[in-house]
Amino acid sequence: MAKLKVTQIKSLIGRKKNHRLSVKGLGLKKIGDSKVLEDTPSVRGMVNQVDYLLNVEEVK
């Protein structure tokens, strides 16, 4: 299965609560944090919701 490298590039200050919770659910805590996650529908949904806060790369 494909993997995604997700990096937070913007602050969560002043963002909607559900957007903050989605970023937390991805395992990110502060600007510059990165995680490699499985490309599942649930992860993809969270990434799509907060894509303006993240950089997403496909990792093989």
mmCIF file as Biopython writes it, N, C-alpha, C and O atoms, coordinates in Angstrom:
data_model
#
loop_
_atom_site.group_PDB
_atom_site.id
_atom_site.type_symbol
_atom_site.label_atom_id
_atom_site.label_alt_id
_atom_site.label_comp_id
_atom_site.label_asym_id
_atom_site.label_entity_id
_atom_site.label_seq_id
_atom_site.pdbx_PDB_ins_code
_atom_site.Cartn_x
_atom_site.Cartn_y
_atom_site.Cartn_z
_atom_site.occupancy
_atom_site.B_iso_or_equiv
_atom_site.auth_seq_id
_atom_site.auth_asym_id
_atom_site.pdbx_PDB_model_num
ATOM 1   N N  . MET A ? 1  ? 0.849   -1.189 0.000  1.0 0.0 1  A 1 
ATOM 2   C CA . MET A ? 1  ? 0.000   0.000  0.000  1.0 0.0 1  A 1 
ATOM 3   C C  . MET A ? 1  ? 0.886   1.241  0.000  1.0 0.0 1  A 1 
ATOM 4   O O  . MET A ? 1  ? 1.965   1.243  0.593  1.0 0.0 1  A 1 
ATOM 5   N N  . ALA A ? 2  ? 0.433   2.278  -0.657 1.0 0.0 2  A 1 
ATOM 6   C CA . ALA A ? 2  ? 1.184   3.530  -0.747 1.0 0.0 2  A 1 
ATOM 7   C C  . ALA A ? 2  ? 1.245   4.218  0.611  1.0 0.0 2  A 1 
ATOM 8   O O  . ALA A ? 2  ? 0.405   3.995  1.484  1.0 0.0 2  A 1 
ATOM 9   N N  . LYS A ? 3  ? 2.254   5.053  0.762  1.0 0.0 3  A 1 
ATOM 10  C CA . LYS A ? 3  ? 2.403   5.824  1.988  1.0 0.0 3  A 1 
ATOM 11  C C  . LYS A ? 3  ? 2.463   7.304  1.645  1.0 0.0 3  A 1 
ATOM 12  O O  . LYS A ? 3  ? 2.888   7.688  0.555  1.0 0.0 3  A 1 
ATOM 13  N N  . LEU A ? 4  ? 2.033   8.123  2.587  1.0 0.0 4  A 1 
ATOM 14  C CA . LEU A ? 4  ? 2.061   9.573  2.427  1.0 0.0 4  A 1 
ATOM 15  C C  . LEU A ? 4  ? 2.963   10.177 3.488  1.0 0.0 4  A 1 
ATOM 16  O O  . LEU A ? 4  ? 2.884   9.807  4.659  1.0 0.0 4  A 1 
ATOM 17  N N  . LYS A ? 5  ? 3.820   11.105 3.084  1.0 0.0 5  A 1 
ATOM 18  C CA . LYS A ? 5  ? 4.594   11.889 4.051  1.0 0.0 5  A 1 
ATOM 19  C C  . LYS A ? 5  ? 3.876   13.225 4.195  1.0 0.0 5  A 1 
ATOM 20  O O  . LYS A ? 5  ? 3.770   13.997 3.242  1.0 0.0 5  A 1 
ATOM 21  N N  . VAL A ? 6  ? 3.386   13.482 5.405  1.0 0.0 6  A 1 
ATOM 22  C CA . VAL A ? 6  ? 2.585   14.667 5.684  1.0 0.0 6  A 1 
ATOM 23  C C  . VAL A ? 6  ? 3.397   15.588 6.591  1.0 0.0 6  A 1 
ATOM 24  O O  . VAL A ? 6  ? 3.868   15.161 7.645  1.0 0.0 6  A 1 
ATOM 25  N N  . THR A ? 7  ? 3.565   16.860 6.183  1.0 0.0 7  A 1 
ATOM 26  C CA . THR A ? 7  ? 4.329   17.840 6.948  1.0 0.0 7  A 1 
ATOM 27  C C  . THR A ? 7  ? 3.459   19.059 7.206  1.0 0.0 7  A 1 
ATOM 28  O O  . THR A ? 7  ? 2.850   19.603 6.285  1.0 0.0 7  A 1 
ATOM 29  N N  . GLN A ? 8  ? 3.402   19.487 8.465  1.0 0.0 8  A 1 
ATOM 30  C CA . GLN A ? 8  ? 2.636   20.695 8.817  1.0 0.0 8  A 1 
ATOM 31  C C  . GLN A ? 8  ? 3.466   21.918 8.477  1.0 0.0 8  A 1 
ATOM 32  O O  . GLN A ? 8  ? 4.618   22.020 8.900  1.0 0.0 8  A 1 
ATOM 33  N N  . ILE A ? 9  ? 2.893   22.860 7.709  1.0 0.0 9  A 1 
ATOM 34  C CA . ILE A ? 9  ? 3.632   24.046 7.284  1.0 0.0 9  A 1 
ATOM 35  C C  . ILE A ? 9  ? 3.023   25.347 7.798  1.0 0.0 9  A 1 
ATOM 36  O O  . ILE A ? 9  ? 3.635   26.407 7.664  1.0 0.0 9  A 1 
ATOM 37  N N  . LYS A ? 10 ? 1.827   25.283 8.384  1.0 0.0 10 A 1 
ATOM 38  C CA . LYS A ? 10 ? 1.187   26.484 8.909  1.0 0.0 10 A 1 
ATOM 39  C C  . LYS A ? 10 ? 0.684   26.233 10.317 1.0 0.0 10 A 1 
ATOM 40  O O  . LYS A ? 10 ? 0.480   25.089 10.724 1.0 0.0 10 A 1 
ATOM 41  N N  . SER A ? 11 ? 0.486   27.316 11.057 1.0 0.0 11 A 1 
ATOM 42  C CA . SER A ? 11 ? 0.038   27.254 12.442 1.0 0.0 11 A 1 
ATOM 43  C C  . SER A ? 11 ? -1.440  26.889 12.548 1.0 0.0 11 A 1 
ATOM 44  O O  . SER A ? 11 ? -2.216  27.101 11.616 1.0 0.0 11 A 1 
ATOM 45  N N  . LEU A ? 12 ? -1.811  26.338 13.695 1.0 0.0 12 A 1 
ATOM 46  C CA . LEU A ? 12 ? -3.207  25.987 13.967 1.0 0.0 12 A 1 
ATOM 47  C C  . LEU A ? 12 ? -3.951  27.104 14.702 1.0 0.0 12 A 1 
ATOM 48  O O  . LEU A ? 12 ? -5.150  26.982 14.952 1.0 0.0 12 A 1 
ATOM 49  N N  . ILE A ? 13 ? -3.264  28.174 15.047 1.0 0.0 13 A 1 
ATOM 50  C CA . ILE A ? 13 ? -3.882  29.268 15.787 1.0 0.0 13 A 1 
ATOM 51  C C  . ILE A ? 13 ? -4.989  29.894 14.946 1.0 0.0 13 A 1 
ATOM 52  O O  . ILE A ? 13 ? -4.761  30.277 13.798 1.0 0.0 13 A 1 
ATOM 53  N N  . GLY A ? 14 ? -6.179  29.997 15.514 1.0 0.0 14 A 1 
ATOM 54  C CA . GLY A ? 14 ? -7.303  30.631 14.845 1.0 0.0 14 A 1 
ATOM 55  C C  . GLY A ? 14 ? -8.031  29.736 13.857 1.0 0.0 14 A 1 
ATOM 56  O O  . GLY A ? 14 ? -8.904  30.211 13.131 1.0 0.0 14 A 1 
ATOM 57  N N  . ARG A ? 15 ? -7.698  28.469 13.810 1.0 0.0 15 A 1 
ATOM 58  C CA . ARG A ? 15 ? -8.348  27.540 12.884 1.0 0.0 15 A 1 
ATOM 59  C C  . ARG A ? 15 ? -9.577  26.922 13.536 1.0 0.0 15 A 1 
ATOM 60  O O  . ARG A ? 15 ? -9.723  26.953 14.758 1.0 0.0 15 A 1 
ATOM 61  N N  . LYS A ? 16 ? -10.454 26.363 12.719 1.0 0.0 16 A 1 
ATOM 62  C CA . LYS A ? 16 ? -11.644 25.694 13.235 1.0 0.0 16 A 1 
ATOM 63  C C  . LYS A ? 16 ? -11.245 24.505 14.090 1.0 0.0 16 A 1 
ATOM 64  O O  . LYS A ? 16 ? -10.209 23.880 13.865 1.0 0.0 16 A 1 
ATOM 65  N N  . LYS A ? 17 ? -12.084 24.201 15.079 1.0 0.0 17 A 1 
ATOM 66  C CA . LYS A ? 17 ? -11.773 23.119 16.007 1.0 0.0 17 A 1 
ATOM 67  C C  . LYS A ? 17 ? -11.627 21.779 15.296 1.0 0.0 17 A 1 
ATOM 68  O O  . LYS A ? 17 ? -10.714 21.014 15.604 1.0 0.0 17 A 1 
ATOM 69  N N  . ASN A ? 18 ? -12.520 21.486 14.347 1.0 0.0 18 A 1 
ATOM 70  C CA . ASN A ? 18 ? -12.425 20.196 13.666 1.0 0.0 18 A 1 
ATOM 71  C C  . ASN A ? 18 ? -11.175 20.105 12.788 1.0 0.0 18 A 1 
ATOM 72  O O  . ASN A ? 18 ? -10.673 19.006 12.555 1.0 0.0 18 A 1 
ATOM 73  N N  . HIS A ? 19 ? -10.666 21.231 12.300 1.0 0.0 19 A 1 
ATOM 74  C CA . HIS A ? 19 ? -9.423  21.225 11.541 1.0 0.0 19 A 1 
ATOM 75  C C  . HIS A ? 19 ? -8.235  20.971 12.477 1.0 0.0 19 A 1 
ATOM 76  O O  . HIS A ? 19 ? -7.327  20.216 12.129 1.0 0.0 19 A 1 
ATOM 77  N N  . ARG A ? 20 ? -8.236  21.588 13.648 1.0 0.0 20 A 1 
ATOM 78  C CA . ARG A ? 20 ? -7.171  21.336 14.633 1.0 0.0 20 A 1 
ATOM 79  C C  . ARG A ? 20 ? -7.154  19.874 15.040 1.0 0.0 20 A 1 
ATOM 80  O O  . ARG A ? 20 ? -6.087  19.277 15.179 1.0 0.0 20 A 1 
ATOM 81  N N  . LEU A ? 21 ? -8.338  19.291 15.232 1.0 0.0 21 A 1 
ATOM 82  C CA . LEU A ? 21 ? -8.427  17.889 15.627 1.0 0.0 21 A 1 
ATOM 83  C C  . LEU A ? 21 ? -7.974  16.954 14.505 1.0 0.0 21 A 1 
ATOM 84  O O  . LEU A ? 21 ? -7.398  15.900 14.776 1.0 0.0 21 A 1 
ATOM 85  N N  . SER A ? 22 ? -8.226  17.324 13.263 1.0 0.0 22 A 1 
ATOM 86  C CA . SER A ? 22 ? -7.753  16.502 12.141 1.0 0.0 22 A 1 
ATOM 87  C C  . SER A ? 22 ? -6.236  16.486 12.079 1.0 0.0 22 A 1 
ATOM 88  O O  . SER A ? 22 ? -5.635  15.438 11.842 1.0 0.0 22 A 1 
ATOM 89  N N  . VAL A ? 23 ? -5.611  17.635 12.290 1.0 0.0 23 A 1 
ATOM 90  C CA . VAL A ? 23 ? -4.141  17.693 12.290 1.0 0.0 23 A 1 
ATOM 91  C C  . VAL A ? 23 ? -3.591  16.872 13.450 1.0 0.0 23 A 1 
ATOM 92  O O  . VAL A ? 23 ? -2.602  16.156 13.291 1.0 0.0 23 A 1 
ATOM 93  N N  . LYS A ? 24 ? -4.224  16.971 14.608 1.0 0.0 24 A 1 
ATOM 94  C CA . LYS A ? 24 ? -3.803  16.171 15.756 1.0 0.0 24 A 1 
ATOM 95  C C  . LYS A ? 24 ? -3.985  14.681 15.474 1.0 0.0 24 A 1 
ATOM 96  O O  . LYS A ? 24 ? -3.143  13.870 15.859 1.0 0.0 24 A 1 
ATOM 97  N N  . GLY A ? 25 ? -5.074  14.320 14.808 1.0 0.0 25 A 1 
ATOM 98  C CA . GLY A ? 25 ? -5.336  12.934 14.453 1.0 0.0 25 A 1 
ATOM 99  C C  . GLY A ? 25 ? -4.307  12.367 13.483 1.0 0.0 25 A 1 
ATOM 100 O O  . GLY A ? 25 ? -4.079  11.158 13.452 1.0 0.0 25 A 1 
ATOM 101 N N  . LEU A ? 26 ? -3.690  13.234 12.696 1.0 0.0 26 A 1 
ATOM 102 C CA . LEU A ? 26 ? -2.615  12.806 11.795 1.0 0.0 26 A 1 
ATOM 103 C C  . LEU A ? 26 ? -1.294  12.643 12.535 1.0 0.0 26 A 1 
ATOM 104 O O  . LEU A ? 26 ? -0.320  12.152 11.964 1.0 0.0 26 A 1 
ATOM 105 N N  . GLY A ? 27 ? -1.255  13.051 13.803 1.0 0.0 27 A 1 
ATOM 106 C CA . GLY A ? 27 ? -0.049  12.888 14.607 1.0 0.0 27 A 1 
ATOM 107 C C  . GLY A ? 27 ? 0.898   14.061 14.548 1.0 0.0 27 A 1 
ATOM 108 O O  . GLY A ? 27 ? 2.058   13.929 14.937 1.0 0.0 27 A 1 
ATOM 109 N N  . LEU A ? 28 ? 0.441   15.210 14.072 1.0 0.0 28 A 1 
ATOM 110 C CA . LEU A ? 28 ? 1.283   16.398 13.962 1.0 0.0 28 A 1 
ATOM 111 C C  . LEU A ? 28 ? 1.029   17.327 15.147 1.0 0.0 28 A 1 
ATOM 112 O O  . LEU A ? 28 ? -0.112  17.498 15.576 1.0 0.0 28 A 1 
ATOM 113 N N  . LYS A ? 29 ? 2.101   17.928 15.674 1.0 0.0 29 A 1 
ATOM 114 C CA . LYS A ? 29 ? 1.962   18.764 16.857 1.0 0.0 29 A 1 
ATOM 115 C C  . LYS A ? 29 ? 2.377   20.211 16.641 1.0 0.0 29 A 1 
ATOM 116 O O  . LYS A ? 29 ? 1.825   21.110 17.275 1.0 0.0 29 A 1 
ATOM 117 N N  . LYS A ? 30 ? 3.339   20.449 15.756 1.0 0.0 30 A 1 
ATOM 118 C CA . LYS A ? 30 ? 3.795   21.824 15.545 1.0 0.0 30 A 1 
ATOM 119 C C  . LYS A ? 30 ? 4.311   21.972 14.117 1.0 0.0 30 A 1 
ATOM 120 O O  . LYS A ? 30 ? 4.452   20.986 13.394 1.0 0.0 30 A 1 
ATOM 121 N N  . ILE A ? 31 ? 4.589   23.209 13.719 1.0 0.0 31 A 1 
ATOM 122 C CA . ILE A ? 31 ? 5.080   23.489 12.380 1.0 0.0 31 A 1 
ATOM 123 C C  . ILE A ? 31 ? 6.401   22.754 12.174 1.0 0.0 31 A 1 
ATOM 124 O O  . ILE A ? 31 ? 7.293   22.795 13.021 1.0 0.0 31 A 1 
ATOM 125 N N  . GLY A ? 32 ? 6.502   22.092 11.043 1.0 0.0 32 A 1 
ATOM 126 C CA . GLY A ? 32 ? 7.720   21.355 10.720 1.0 0.0 32 A 1 
ATOM 127 C C  . GLY A ? 32 ? 7.660   19.877 11.045 1.0 0.0 32 A 1 
ATOM 128 O O  . GLY A ? 32 ? 8.510   19.114 10.587 1.0 0.0 32 A 1 
ATOM 129 N N  . ASP A ? 33 ? 6.674   19.451 11.828 1.0 0.0 33 A 1 
ATOM 130 C CA . ASP A ? 33 ? 6.516   18.028 12.137 1.0 0.0 33 A 1 
ATOM 131 C C  . ASP A ? 33 ? 6.128   17.256 10.879 1.0 0.0 33 A 1 
ATOM 132 O O  . ASP A ? 33 ? 5.346   17.737 10.059 1.0 0.0 33 A 1 
ATOM 133 N N  . SER A ? 34 ? 6.682   16.058 10.739 1.0 0.0 34 A 1 
ATOM 134 C CA . SER A ? 34 ? 6.361   15.186 9.609  1.0 0.0 34 A 1 
ATOM 135 C C  . SER A ? 34 ? 6.011   13.800 10.113 1.0 0.0 34 A 1 
ATOM 136 O O  . SER A ? 34 ? 6.534   13.345 11.130 1.0 0.0 34 A 1 
ATOM 137 N N  . LYS A ? 35 ? 5.125   13.136 9.396  1.0 0.0 35 A 1 
ATOM 138 C CA . LYS A ? 35 ? 4.756   11.755 9.687  1.0 0.0 35 A 1 
ATOM 139 C C  . LYS A ? 35 ? 4.597   11.028 8.367  1.0 0.0 35 A 1 
ATOM 140 O O  . LYS A ? 35 ? 4.178   11.613 7.368  1.0 0.0 35 A 1 
ATOM 141 N N  . VAL A ? 36 ? 4.933   9.752  8.369  1.0 0.0 36 A 1 
ATOM 142 C CA . VAL A ? 36 ? 4.681   8.895  7.215  1.0 0.0 36 A 1 
ATOM 143 C C  . VAL A ? 36 ? 3.512   8.003  7.588  1.0 0.0 36 A 1 
ATOM 144 O O  . VAL A ? 36 ? 3.583   7.238  8.549  1.0 0.0 36 A 1 
ATOM 145 N N  . LEU A ? 37 ? 2.430   8.106  6.818  1.0 0.0 37 A 1 
ATOM 146 C CA . LEU A ? 37 ? 1.179   7.413  7.125  1.0 0.0 37 A 1 
ATOM 147 C C  . LEU A ? 37 ? 0.735   6.550  5.949  1.0 0.0 37 A 1 
ATOM 148 O O  . LEU A ? 37 ? 1.060   6.831  4.795  1.0 0.0 37 A 1 
ATOM 149 N N  . GLU A ? 38 ? -0.016  5.494  6.264  1.0 0.0 38 A 1 
ATOM 150 C CA . GLU A ? 38 ? -0.625  4.670  5.215  1.0 0.0 38 A 1 
ATOM 151 C C  . GLU A ? 38 ? -1.673  5.497  4.471  1.0 0.0 38 A 1 
ATOM 152 O O  . GLU A ? 38 ? -2.369  6.314  5.073  1.0 0.0 38 A 1 
ATOM 153 N N  . ASP A ? 39 ? -1.780  5.281  3.175  1.0 0.0 39 A 1 
ATOM 154 C CA . ASP A ? 39 ? -2.753  6.014  2.362  1.0 0.0 39 A 1 
ATOM 155 C C  . ASP A ? 39 ? -4.103  5.292  2.408  1.0 0.0 39 A 1 
ATOM 156 O O  . ASP A ? 39 ? -4.464  4.559  1.487  1.0 0.0 39 A 1 
ATOM 157 N N  . THR A ? 40 ? -4.836  5.516  3.498  1.0 0.0 40 A 1 
ATOM 158 C CA . THR A ? 40 ? -6.159  4.924  3.668  1.0 0.0 40 A 1 
ATOM 159 C C  . THR A ? 40 ? -7.220  5.998  3.429  1.0 0.0 40 A 1 
ATOM 160 O O  . THR A ? 40 ? -6.903  7.188  3.448  1.0 0.0 40 A 1 
ATOM 161 N N  . PRO A ? 41 ? -8.454  5.605  3.207  1.0 0.0 41 A 1 
ATOM 162 C CA . PRO A ? 41 ? -9.511  6.605  2.999  1.0 0.0 41 A 1 
ATOM 163 C C  . PRO A ? 41 ? -9.681  7.568  4.178  1.0 0.0 41 A 1 
ATOM 164 O O  . PRO A ? 41 ? -9.961  8.748  3.967  1.0 0.0 41 A 1 
ATOM 165 N N  . SER A ? 42 ? -9.518  7.089  5.409  1.0 0.0 42 A 1 
ATOM 166 C CA . SER A ? 42 ? -9.686  7.970  6.565  1.0 0.0 42 A 1 
ATOM 167 C C  . SER A ? 42 ? -8.561  8.997  6.642  1.0 0.0 42 A 1 
ATOM 168 O O  . SER A ? 42 ? -8.809  10.167 6.934  1.0 0.0 42 A 1 
ATOM 169 N N  . VAL A ? 43 ? -7.338  8.572  6.385  1.0 0.0 43 A 1 
ATOM 170 C CA . VAL A ? 43 ? -6.201  9.501  6.391  1.0 0.0 43 A 1 
ATOM 171 C C  . VAL A ? 43 ? -6.348  10.492 5.242  1.0 0.0 43 A 1 
ATOM 172 O O  . VAL A ? 43 ? -6.110  11.688 5.411  1.0 0.0 43 A 1 
ATOM 173 N N  . ARG A ? 44 ? -6.737  9.993  4.081  1.0 0.0 44 A 1 
ATOM 174 C CA . ARG A ? 44 ? -6.906  10.860 2.920  1.0 0.0 44 A 1 
ATOM 175 C C  . ARG A ? 44 ? -7.978  11.916 3.170  1.0 0.0 44 A 1 
ATOM 176 O O  . ARG A ? 44 ? -7.830  13.056 2.732  1.0 0.0 44 A 1 
ATOM 177 N N  . GLY A ? 45 ? -9.056  11.555 3.869  1.0 0.0 45 A 1 
ATOM 178 C CA . GLY A ? 45 ? -10.107 12.512 4.198  1.0 0.0 45 A 1 
ATOM 179 C C  . GLY A ? 45 ? -9.618  13.613 5.120  1.0 0.0 45 A 1 
ATOM 180 O O  . GLY A ? 45 ? -9.941  14.783 4.919  1.0 0.0 45 A 1 
ATOM 181 N N  . MET A ? 46 ? -8.829  13.242 6.144  1.0 0.0 46 A 1 
ATOM 182 C CA . MET A ? 46 ? -8.282  14.258 7.049  1.0 0.0 46 A 1 
ATOM 183 C C  . MET A ? 46 ? -7.316  15.175 6.309  1.0 0.0 46 A 1 
ATOM 184 O O  . MET A ? 46 ? -7.321  16.388 6.523  1.0 0.0 46 A 1 
ATOM 185 N N  . VAL A ? 47 ? -6.491  14.602 5.444  1.0 0.0 47 A 1 
ATOM 186 C CA . VAL A ? 47 ? -5.530  15.404 4.673  1.0 0.0 47 A 1 
ATOM 187 C C  . VAL A ? 47 ? -6.264  16.363 3.751  1.0 0.0 47 A 1 
ATOM 188 O O  . VAL A ? 47 ? -5.882  17.528 3.645  1.0 0.0 47 A 1 
ATOM 189 N N  . ASN A ? 48 ? -7.311  15.894 3.082  1.0 0.0 48 A 1 
ATOM 190 C CA . ASN A ? 48 ? -8.072  16.763 2.176  1.0 0.0 48 A 1 
ATOM 191 C C  . ASN A ? 48 ? -8.744  17.906 2.915  1.0 0.0 48 A 1 
ATOM 192 O O  . ASN A ? 48 ? -8.875  19.002 2.369  1.0 0.0 48 A 1 
ATOM 193 N N  . GLN A ? 49 ? -9.172  17.669 4.149  1.0 0.0 49 A 1 
ATOM 194 C CA . GLN A ? 49 ? -9.854  18.703 4.925  1.0 0.0 49 A 1 
ATOM 195 C C  . GLN A ? 49 ? -8.906  19.836 5.293  1.0 0.0 49 A 1 
ATOM 196 O O  . GLN A ? 49 ? -9.311  20.998 5.308  1.0 0.0 49 A 1 
ATOM 197 N N  . VAL A ? 50 ? -7.659  19.519 5.589  1.0 0.0 50 A 1 
ATOM 198 C CA . VAL A ? 50 ? -6.709  20.537 6.072  1.0 0.0 50 A 1 
ATOM 199 C C  . VAL A ? 50 ? -5.509  20.661 5.129  1.0 0.0 50 A 1 
ATOM 200 O O  . VAL A ? 50 ? -4.399  20.948 5.577  1.0 0.0 50 A 1 
ATOM 201 N N  . ASP A ? 51 ? -5.723  20.450 3.840  1.0 0.0 51 A 1 
ATOM 202 C CA . ASP A ? 51 ? -4.614  20.488 2.888  1.0 0.0 51 A 1 
ATOM 203 C C  . ASP A ? 51 ? -3.926  21.851 2.819  1.0 0.0 51 A 1 
ATOM 204 O O  . ASP A ? 51 ? -2.767  21.926 2.412  1.0 0.0 51 A 1 
ATOM 205 N N  . TYR A ? 52 ? -4.603  22.920 3.203  1.0 0.0 52 A 1 
ATOM 206 C CA . TYR A ? 52 ? -4.011  24.255 3.197  1.0 0.0 52 A 1 
ATOM 207 C C  . TYR A ? 52 ? -3.002  24.450 4.337  1.0 0.0 52 A 1 
ATOM 208 O O  . TYR A ? 52 ? -2.273  25.441 4.347  1.0 0.0 52 A 1 
ATOM 209 N N  . LEU A ? 53 ? -2.953  23.515 5.297  1.0 0.0 53 A 1 
ATOM 210 C CA . LEU A ? 53 ? -1.998  23.576 6.401  1.0 0.0 53 A 1 
ATOM 211 C C  . LEU A ? 53 ? -0.821  22.624 6.209  1.0 0.0 53 A 1 
ATOM 212 O O  . LEU A ? 53 ? 0.128   22.647 6.992  1.0 0.0 53 A 1 
ATOM 213 N N  . LEU A ? 54 ? -0.875  21.786 5.173  1.0 0.0 54 A 1 
ATOM 214 C CA . LEU A ? 54 ? 0.060   20.675 5.042  1.0 0.0 54 A 1 
ATOM 215 C C  . LEU A ? 54 ? 0.761   20.649 3.697  1.0 0.0 54 A 1 
ATOM 216 O O  . LEU A ? 54 ? 0.279   21.200 2.707  1.0 0.0 54 A 1 
ATOM 217 N N  . ASN A ? 55 ? 1.928   19.986 3.688  1.0 0.0 55 A 1 
ATOM 218 C CA . ASN A ? 55 ? 2.572   19.527 2.459  1.0 0.0 55 A 1 
ATOM 219 C C  . ASN A ? 55 ? 2.422   18.020 2.450  1.0 0.0 55 A 1 
ATOM 220 O O  . ASN A ? 55 ? 2.684   17.369 3.461  1.0 0.0 55 A 1 
ATOM 221 N N  . VAL A ? 56 ? 2.010   17.456 1.334  1.0 0.0 56 A 1 
ATOM 222 C CA . VAL A ? 56 ? 1.801   16.016 1.233  1.0 0.0 56 A 1 
ATOM 223 C C  . VAL A ? 56 ? 2.641   15.486 0.081  1.0 0.0 56 A 1 
ATOM 224 O O  . VAL A ? 56 ? 2.576   15.993 -1.039 1.0 0.0 56 A 1 
ATOM 225 N N  . GLU A ? 57 ? 3.442   14.442 0.377  1.0 0.0 57 A 1 
ATOM 226 C CA . GLU A ? 57 ? 4.259   13.785 -0.640 1.0 0.0 57 A 1 
ATOM 227 C C  . GLU A ? 57 ? 3.959   12.302 -0.613 1.0 0.0 57 A 1 
ATOM 228 O O  . GLU A ? 57 ? 3.696   11.737 0.448  1.0 0.0 57 A 1 
ATOM 229 N N  . GLU A ? 58 ? 3.998   11.668 -1.776 1.0 0.0 58 A 1 
ATOM 230 C CA . GLU A ? 58 ? 3.811   10.220 -1.834 1.0 0.0 58 A 1 
ATOM 231 C C  . GLU A ? 58 ? 5.179   9.563  -1.693 1.0 0.0 58 A 1 
ATOM 232 O O  . GLU A ? 58 ? 6.124   9.918  -2.397 1.0 0.0 58 A 1 
ATOM 233 N N  . VAL A ? 59 ? 5.275   8.609  -0.782 1.0 0.0 59 A 1 
ATOM 234 C CA . VAL A ? 59 ? 6.518   7.903  -0.492 1.0 0.0 59 A 1 
ATOM 235 C C  . VAL A ? 59 ? 6.348   6.454  -0.921 1.0 0.0 59 A 1 
ATOM 236 O O  . VAL A ? 59 ? 5.278   5.871  -0.749 1.0 0.0 59 A 1 
ATOM 237 N N  . LYS A ? 60 ? 7.401   5.877  -1.479 1.0 0.0 60 A 1 
ATOM 238 C CA . LYS A ? 60 ? 7.301   4.472  -1.903 1.0 0.0 60 A 1 
ATOM 239 C C  . LYS A ? 60 ? 8.092   3.575  -1.004 1.0 0.0 60 A 1 
ATOM 240 O O  . LYS A ? 60 ? 8.121   2.362  -1.213 1.0 0.0 60 A 1 
#
